[in-house]
Amino acid sequence: MISIAYLGPPGTYSEWAAATYVRWLAQQQQSATLCAYPSIVQTIQATAQAHSDVSVVPIENSIGGSVANTLDTLWETDSLQIQQALVLPIRHALLSHAAELSAIATVYSHPQALSQCQQWLAQRLPQAQLIPTSSTTESLQQLERDRSAAAVSSQWAAQLYQLPMLAYPISDHTDNCTRFWILSRQPSTSGSFTSLAFSLPTNAPGALLKPLQLFATQNINMSRIESRPTKRALGDYHFFVDIEASLADPNTQAAVQLLKNCTQTLKVFGSYSILPMDCLEPLL
């Protein structure tokens, strides 16, 4: 039985992603159980500390961009590798016991969800205070007590917690989607994509260009790059890179070896493929 950690409480998009992974495991004749954690950091640490076998965490949204907590925690954790990735369509709903939109004074949700609906909220709820929470379902149980409160959450959560939907969908863009990573302590060296991160030995002209040129010379396409502060000093960064290549490919192995010569710290998070959409777990 595989234990899977995810960002809870139940009803989050992370639980939906975890349920989708469970469905894929069932197709591989494997069984799994889910365990909710109150934050992304704790979700990842649960697997790093062997309290769970796998973590399912969001890494990037098509509207809100990358999830900083996931990137920062993965950089600080040396024992985890990306096993798979999956992409879920995100369709936010406004949940509330309020009789109408004008009665809503506060709106709760995860900062990513609020940012993905910011235009809709500004146009239809300009009077409401937006309050960030650790997940899209953290505040749902208090909606019964406060009829002037609302939450941006999922249709799945509305049915799970038996809450009325005042509006659906409310995302600013209809093609909103989130990419999730499936992490474990097992090595992962094959797949269509590889993710890695590095810091530079010095902040000098051309310091970043050198490692990036290596991918071009090895004929490797880089699909994403992002900087994150090292938290040591202002202007000091490390860089996360996704490439469209497998660690099993000799060109990728050569690139990784060359990267060691022009980076201070290099972390390779493994190779992986994206799970097919036909294993997508339907919403309730």
C-alpha atoms as one frame of an Amber mdcrd trajectory, in Angstrom:
protein
   0.000   0.000   0.000   1.495   3.321  -1.135   0.889   6.292   1.179   0.369
   9.622  -0.600   0.682  13.015   1.081  -1.209  16.002  -0.307  -2.196  19.541
   0.670  -5.494  19.333   2.538  -8.066  19.526   3.954 -10.123  17.220   1.721
 -11.631  18.893  -1.327  -8.525  20.732  -2.527  -7.237  20.542  -6.072  -4.215
  18.776  -4.602  -6.517  16.012  -3.367  -8.004  15.775  -6.845  -4.486  15.466
  -8.250  -3.650  12.818  -5.661  -6.857  10.917  -6.497  -5.881  11.050 -10.156
  -2.506   9.523  -9.301  -4.263   6.815  -7.275  -6.352   6.002 -10.337  -3.185
   5.696 -12.445  -1.612   3.433  -9.799  -4.698   1.224  -9.880  -4.151   0.793
 -13.616  -0.663  -0.452 -12.700  -2.180  -2.920 -10.197  -1.037  -0.890  -7.170
  -3.127   0.364  -4.258  -2.691   3.587  -2.294  -4.026   5.599   0.619  -4.228
   9.406   0.958  -3.111  11.565   3.874  -3.780  15.328   4.085  -1.228  17.824
   5.428  -1.877  21.491   6.311   0.815  23.046   4.098   2.884  22.366   0.999
   6.058  22.422   3.089   4.707  19.752   5.460   3.438  17.714   2.522   6.904
  17.558   0.961   8.636  16.994   4.291   6.326  14.063   5.025   7.879  12.177
   2.124  11.408  13.438   2.722  11.187  12.164   6.335   9.634   8.823   5.253
   6.239   9.500   6.853   4.714   8.938   3.397   5.912   7.231   0.251   4.838
   9.955  -2.182   3.908  13.651  -2.173   1.642  15.284  -4.743   2.279  19.047
  -4.862   1.415  21.912  -7.225   4.357  23.404  -9.068   2.942  25.813 -11.654
  -0.333  27.430 -12.685  -0.977  28.818 -16.150  -2.251  32.109 -14.665  -0.547
  32.521 -11.295   2.834  31.102 -12.285   5.111  28.938 -10.172   4.381  27.858
  -6.606   7.224  29.312  -4.567   6.774  27.030  -1.533   7.194  23.954  -3.701
  10.352  25.243  -5.387  11.971  26.503  -2.183  11.222  23.343  -0.187  12.446
  21.073  -2.965  15.721  23.040  -3.151  16.214  22.595   0.595  15.390  18.867
   0.439  18.088  16.670  -1.091  16.351  13.291  -0.910  13.390  13.699  -3.297
  12.993  13.026  -7.007  10.147  13.816  -9.418   8.482  10.582 -10.503   5.624
  11.879 -12.641   3.833  15.080 -13.539   0.166  15.688 -14.207  -1.808  18.657
 -15.478  -5.327  19.377 -14.221  -7.881  21.862 -15.567  -8.809  24.334 -12.834
 -12.396  25.581 -12.644 -12.937  27.750  -9.582 -16.325  28.301  -7.949 -17.537
  30.921  -5.467 -19.020  29.131  -2.455 -21.169  30.930   0.115 -24.419  30.863
   2.067 -24.981  34.522   1.157 -28.241  35.235  -0.626 -26.532  37.373  -3.278
 -23.118  38.679  -4.276 -23.707  42.120  -2.751 -23.991  40.522   0.712 -20.432
  39.126   0.628 -17.927  41.025   2.773 -14.963  38.642   2.760 -13.576  36.077
   0.325 -11.170  33.367   1.486  -8.864  31.146  -0.553  -5.311  30.146  -1.331
  -3.323  33.094  -2.774  -2.932  31.265  -6.092  -6.693  30.784  -6.420  -7.367
  34.429  -5.546  -4.857  35.574  -8.182  -6.457  33.316 -10.804  -9.841  35.012
 -10.203  -8.696  38.555  -9.432 -10.438  40.201 -12.400 -13.722  38.412 -11.741
 -13.561  39.317  -8.035 -12.665  42.954  -8.741 -15.584  43.356 -11.137 -18.281
  41.511  -9.189 -17.134  41.815  -5.565 -15.293  45.148  -5.386 -16.473  45.635
  -1.803 -15.140  42.313  -0.512 -11.916  41.855   1.454  -9.728  39.076   0.044
  -8.142  36.915   2.755  -5.440  34.372   1.823  -5.483  30.910   3.403  -3.168
  27.895   3.220  -5.535  25.982   0.896  -8.757  26.434  -1.085 -10.750  24.488
   1.524  -9.253  25.708   4.813 -12.046  28.231   5.484 -15.060  26.285   4.186
 -16.330  25.106   7.558 -16.727  28.654   8.826 -18.970  29.727   5.941 -21.977
  28.329   7.825 -21.198  30.614  10.772 -20.587  33.706   8.654 -23.173  34.199
   5.935 -21.291  37.262   4.630 -18.217  35.169   3.884 -17.385  33.324   0.669
 -14.578  31.104  -0.555 -12.963  30.441  -3.908 -12.783  26.672  -4.150 -13.685
  23.738  -6.380 -16.949  22.245  -7.526 -15.687  19.071  -5.894 -15.392  20.865
  -2.519 -18.889  22.349  -2.903 -20.374  18.872  -3.155 -18.111  17.388  -0.488
 -18.963  20.076   2.091 -22.541  20.561   0.800 -22.078  24.260   0.133 -24.019
  26.329  -2.415 -22.190  27.717  -5.441 -23.069  31.348  -6.127 -21.033  31.400
  -9.343 -19.165  28.869 -11.481 -16.722  29.028 -13.155 -15.057  32.254 -12.033
 -11.473  31.883 -13.296 -10.247  34.850 -15.334  -9.193  32.490 -18.134 -11.130
  29.450 -19.291  -7.992  27.430 -20.057  -6.685  27.726 -16.485  -4.653  24.655
 -15.499  -2.152  23.586 -12.846   0.833  21.266 -13.152   1.570  18.954 -10.223
   4.703  17.008  -9.391   4.684  13.554  -7.820   7.696  13.277  -5.516   9.294
  10.301  -3.798  12.628   9.180  -2.396  13.166   6.779  -5.310  15.616   7.717
  -8.105  14.034   8.725 -11.405  16.180   8.744 -14.539  13.792   8.180 -17.453
  11.015  10.272 -18.951  10.346  13.050 -21.431  11.306  15.891 -19.067  14.051
  16.608 -16.538  14.070  19.296 -13.843  17.136  20.677 -12.119  18.318  23.705
 -10.218  21.647  25.428  -9.672  23.331  28.360  -8.018  26.165  30.356  -9.558
  29.705  30.692  -8.188  29.725  34.445  -8.774  27.425  37.289  -9.768  29.334
  38.412 -12.848  28.562  39.151 -16.521  27.936  35.917 -18.406  27.707  33.759
 -15.268  24.163  32.636 -16.103  24.791  32.491 -19.850  27.449  29.787 -19.487
  25.194  27.065 -18.004  22.310  27.942 -20.318  24.496  27.696 -23.418  25.341
  24.116 -22.494  21.793  23.004 -23.257  21.991  24.544 -26.737  25.348  22.941
 -27.480  23.901  19.549 -26.476  20.798  20.189 -28.631  18.491  20.176 -25.574
  15.388  22.374 -25.502  14.869  24.322 -22.274  11.130  24.719 -21.629  11.246
  26.771 -18.424  13.618  28.809 -16.267  12.866  30.606 -13.037  14.931  32.353
 -10.393  14.305  32.123  -6.657  16.121  34.124  -3.962  18.674  32.137  -1.979
  17.620  34.074   1.157  21.282  34.768   1.876  21.536  38.248   0.366  19.536
  40.634  -1.785  20.165  39.913  -5.465  21.471  36.402  -4.794  19.486  33.730
  -6.668  19.378  30.105  -7.627  17.733  28.971 -10.859  15.218  26.237 -11.664
  15.258  24.790 -15.172  13.028  22.296 -17.001  14.423  20.627 -20.110  12.755
  18.398 -22.678  15.150  15.484 -22.319  15.727  12.386 -20.230  18.622  11.708
 -17.897  18.983   8.412 -19.731  20.004  10.351 -22.851  23.805  10.651 -23.303
  23.416  14.314 -24.322  21.681  15.083 -21.025  24.345  13.223 -19.073  27.011
  15.244 -20.856  25.190  18.505 -20.117  24.911  17.641 -16.410  28.625  16.899
 -16.208  29.477  20.193 -17.911  27.088  22.097 -15.637  29.126  21.039 -12.622
  32.022  23.100 -13.981  30.136  26.409 -14.163  27.732  26.215 -11.203  28.302
  26.395  -7.465  25.575  23.946  -6.458  23.742  21.684  -8.899  20.659  19.653
  -7.957  19.032  17.251 -10.410  15.445  16.414  -9.431  14.980  13.564 -11.885
  13.325  12.712 -15.190   9.609  12.131 -15.572   6.681  11.969 -17.968   3.237
  13.575 -17.812   0.395  11.255 -16.893  -2.178  10.818 -19.677  -5.495  12.631
 -19.398  -7.452   9.383 -19.629  -6.527   8.614 -16.022  -7.999  11.918 -14.816
 -10.162  11.289 -11.759 -13.634  12.786 -12.384 -14.971  15.358  -9.950 -17.751
  14.142  -7.671
